[in-house]
Amino acid sequence: MKVTGKTFLGYQVWAKWVKTENPNLVVNEFDSVVLSCIIHSSQRKRIEWKKLKAGADFVYFDKQIQGDLINRAELEGDSSLKIRNVTRKDTAVYRCEVVFIETGQLDEVSINLTVQVKPVTPKCVVPKSVPVGKSAVLTCIEHEGYPPPRYSWYKNGDLLPRDPKSSSKFLNSSYKIDYDTGTLHFSVTSKLDVGEYHCIAKNGAGHAKCEPQRMDIYDVNLAAIVGGIFIVVLVLVIISIVVRLAYKHGFLAKKQPVNRYQASSKADSVDYVRSSSVDAEGDFRHKSSFII
């Protein structure tokens, strides 16, 4: 076996004495998993495991489990790492580093671990009633599952196909499904869209569904709307006629404003004395001045 090497932190790194059975592991939450580290050498060696996530943290060093894996992990065989009761926080890249003591050589292998989390019951919102011919939006949301789940919608227990035209049951429906966001959108509703709707959120770890909710489609009563408008207009006309008649017969006549200013017949502090005699022209003469 031909190997080539390079220097790393004072050690000669060789490729490849160390291998793994699976460099990409996917496991469900709360299960156990073994990260294999297979060493093709009989030399004396020192083994270390690191978790590469926002840095490099030891999980196995100096023959002891370190960090948050204490009481949950152990070395299996000579070099593989077994983790029990895995959680979503264990998702990371793990590196097995092997130092060959006699030669000072270093070899390593990395394993990508993904912990899947089953979705919880999604929150579904279905409108209770929609006017015929109007649009309607149904939503389905779930935030716990990892990786993020994809969504599917059911009507009366039947799966809604991606294209409604592909099924005779939904041939006359006009909906679109967003499988990533969980939105079911009806552009134009009809009586055929009445039914019980529920959603399922699903990923590799499992699935969960919400309880069915009924959506009704009702007709818009145009005759009632027109009749209501006619009655309102008629009432306004009657009120207008009554007001005009009331004005005409004086029931609502406007009162003349009262002139609060009254001219005095005599100027204040002025005394006019009428003469008993008349001049030749027959006019009265002014015989006195202002009396103070």
C-alpha positions in Angstrom: 0.0 0.0 0.0 1.5 3.2 -1.1 1.0 6.2 1.1 1.9 9.8 0.9 2.3 12.2 3.8 2.3 15.9 4.9 3.2 17.7 8.1 0.4 18.8 10.5 1.1 20.2 14.0 4.4 18.5 14.1 3.1 15.1 12.9 3.4 13.5 9.6 -0.1 13.0 8.2 -0.4 9.9 6.0 -3.3 8.8 3.8 -4.8 6.5 4.4 -4.3 4.1 7.3 -7.6 5.2 8.9 -11.0 4.7 7.3 -14.7 4.6 8.2 -17.6 2.4 7.0 -19.9 5.3 6.5 -18.8 9.0 6.3 -22.4 10.2 6.3 -24.6 8.9 9.0 -28.3 9.7 9.5 -30.1 8.6 12.6 -33.3 9.4 14.4 -33.5 11.3 17.7 -33.0 9.1 20.8 -31.5 6.2 18.9 -27.9 4.9 19.2 -25.2 5.2 16.6 -21.7 4.0 16.0 -19.2 6.3 14.3 -16.7 3.7 12.9 -13.0 4.5 12.9 -11.1 1.5 11.3 -7.3 1.5 11.6 -5.2 -0.6 9.2 -2.0 -0.7 11.2 -0.7 -2.7 14.1 1.5 0.1 15.5 1.0 1.5 18.9 -1.3 4.5 18.7 -3.1 7.2 20.5 -6.8 7.9 19.6 -8.7 11.1 19.9 -12.2 12.2 18.8 -13.3 15.8 18.1 -16.6 17.4 17.4 -16.3 20.0 14.7 -19.1 22.5 15.3 -18.3 26.2 15.8 -14.8 25.1 16.7 -13.1 21.8 17.6 -14.1 20.2 20.9 -12.7 17.0 22.3 -15.3 14.3 22.9 -12.7 11.6 23.6 -9.2 12.5 24.9 -6.7 10.8 27.2 -8.9 7.6 27.2 -11.9 9.4 28.6 -15.2 10.7 27.1 -15.4 14.5 27.3 -18.0 17.3 27.2 -21.7 16.7 26.8 -21.2 13.1 25.7 -20.2 12.0 29.3 -22.5 9.1 30.3 -23.9 8.9 26.8 -20.8 7.7 24.8 -18.1 5.1 24.9 -15.3 3.8 22.8 -16.4 0.6 20.9 -13.6 -1.8 20.0 -10.3 0.0 19.8 -11.3 3.2 18.1 -15.0 3.6 17.1 -17.2 5.9 19.0 -20.7 4.8 20.1 -23.2 7.5 21.1 -26.5 6.6 22.9 -29.7 8.6 23.1 -28.7 11.1 20.4 -30.3 14.5 20.2 -30.5 17.2 17.6 -27.5 18.9 19.3 -25.3 16.0 18.4 -25.7 16.9 14.7 -22.1 17.8 13.6 -19.0 16.5 11.9 -16.9 14.2 14.1 -13.2 13.5 13.4 -11.2 10.4 14.5 -7.6 11.3 14.8 -4.9 8.6 15.2 -1.3 9.3 16.2 1.1 6.4 15.6 3.5 6.7 18.5 6.5 4.9 17.1 6.7 6.8 13.8 5.0 10.1 14.9 2.6 9.8 12.0 -1.0 11.2 12.1 -4.0 10.0 10.2 -7.6 10.9 10.5 -11.1 10.4 9.1 -14.3 12.6 9.4 -17.9 11.5 9.7 -20.9 13.7 9.2 -23.7 12.9 11.7 -27.2 14.1 11.1 -29.9 13.5 13.8 -33.4 13.6 12.5 -36.3 14.8 14.6 -39.8 13.6 14.1 -42.4 16.4 13.5 -44.9 17.2 16.1 -48.6 17.9 15.4 -48.7 20.8 12.9 -50.9 23.8 13.3 -53.6 24.0 10.6 -55.8 26.9 9.8 -58.8 26.3 7.5 -61.4 29.0 6.9 -64.9 27.9 8.1 -66.8 29.5 5.2 -65.9 31.2 2.0 -68.2 32.9 -0.6 -68.5 31.0 -3.8 -66.1 32.3 -6.5 -63.7 33.9 -3.9 -60.1 32.8 -3.0 -59.2 30.7 0.1 -55.9 30.0 1.8 -55.3 27.0 4.1 -52.1 26.9 6.1 -50.1 24.1 7.8 -47.1 24.9 10.0 -44.7 22.7 12.1 -41.4 24.0 13.7 -40.0 21.0 15.6 -39.1 18.5 12.9 -35.5 18.2 11.5 -34.8 18.3 8.7 -37.7 20.6 8.0 -40.7 18.5 6.9 -42.6 18.6 3.7 -46.4 19.0 3.7 -49.3 17.3 2.0 -53.0 18.1 2.1 -56.0 15.7 2.3 -59.7 16.3 1.6 -62.2 13.9 3.1 -59.3 11.5 3.6 -58.1 11.6 0.0 -54.7 13.0 -0.9 -54.8 16.1 -3.0 -52.6 15.6 -6.1 -50.1 18.2 -7.2 -52.2 18.8 -10.3 -56.0 18.8 -9.7 -56.6 18.0 -13.4 -54.9 14.7 -12.9 -57.7 13.3 -10.8 -61.4 13.0 -11.6 -62.2 13.9 -8.0 -60.6 17.3 -8.2 -60.9 18.0 -11.9 -62.9 21.2 -11.3 -60.8 22.5 -8.4 -58.4 25.4 -8.9 -55.8 25.0 -6.1 -52.0 25.0 -5.7 -50.0 23.4 -3.0 -46.6 24.6 -1.7 -45.1 21.4 -0.3 -42.3 23.4 1.5 -44.4 26.0 3.3 -47.6 23.9 3.7 -49.9 26.4 2.0 -53.0 25.3 0.1 -54.4 28.1 -2.1 -57.7 28.1 -3.9 -57.8 30.9 -6.5 -61.5 30.5 -7.2 -63.7 28.4 -4.9 -66.7 26.4 -5.9 -69.3 24.2 -4.2 -67.1 21.2 -5.1 -64.5 22.4 -2.6 -66.7 21.9 0.4 -65.2 19.2 2.7 -63.0 18.2 5.6 -59.3 19.2 5.2 -56.3 18.1 7.1 -52.5 18.3 6.6 -49.6 15.9 7.2 -46.0 17.1 8.0 -43.4 14.4 7.1 -39.6 14.0 7.2 -37.2 11.0 7.4 -37.9 10.6 11.1 -41.7 10.3 10.9 -44.9 12.3 10.3 -47.7 14.0 12.2 -51.1 15.4 11.2 -53.6 17.9 12.4 -57.3 17.2 13.0 -59.7 17.6 10.0 -61.4 20.9 9.7 -64.5 21.7 7.6 -64.6 24.4 4.9 -68.0 25.4 3.6 -68.7 27.4 0.4 -71.8 29.5 0.4 -73.7 31.4 -2.4 -73.9 35.1 -2.4 -77.6 36.2 -2.4 -77.6 38.9 -5.0 -81.4 39.4 -4.8 -81.1 40.1 -1.1 -78.3 42.6 -1.6 -80.2 44.4 -4.3 -83.4 44.4 -2.2 -81.5 45.8 0.8 -80.0 48.6 -1.3 -83.5 49.4 -2.7 -85.0 49.6 0.8 -82.3 52.0 2.0 -82.8 54.3 -1.0 -86.6 54.2 -0.6 -86.2 55.2 3.1 -83.9 58.1 2.2 -86.4 59.3 -0.4 -89.3 59.2 2.1 -87.3 61.1 4.6 -86.5 63.8 2.1 -90.2 64.2 1.1 -91.3 64.4 4.7 -88.7 67.1 5.4 -89.7 69.2 2.4 -93.4 69.0 3.4 -92.6 70.0 6.9 -90.8 73.1 5.6 -93.6 73.9 3.2 -96.2 73.9 6.0 -94.1 75.9 8.4 -93.4 73.1 10.9 -89.7 73.6 10.3 -89.8 77.3 9.3 -86.7 79.3 10.2 -87.1 81.9 13.0 -86.1 85.4 12.1 -83.1 86.6 14.0 -83.9 89.1 16.8 -82.3 92.5 16.3 -81.0 93.3 19.7 -80.1 96.9 18.8 -82.9 99.4 19.1 -82.4 103.1 18.1 -83.2 105.6 20.9 -85.9 108.2 20.1 -83.8 110.8 21.7 -80.1 111.0 21.9 -78.7 110.4 25.4 -78.0 113.6 27.4 -79.5 115.8 24.7 -82.6 118.0 25.3 -84.5 119.4 22.4 -86.9 122.3 23.4 -89.6 123.1 21.0 -90.4 126.8 20.6 -93.9 128.0 21.0 -93.5 130.6 18.3 -93.2 130.0 14.7 -91.0 132.0 12.4 -92.2 133.7 9.4 -91.6 130.8 7.2 -93.7 128.5 9.5 -90.7 126.6 10.7 -89.8 125.8 14.2 -86.7 127.4 15.6 -84.2 125.7 17.8 -84.2 127.7 20.9 -81.9 125.9 23.3 -78.6 124.3 23.3 -77.4 121.0 24.8 -78.3 120.8 28.5 -75.5 119.4 30.5 
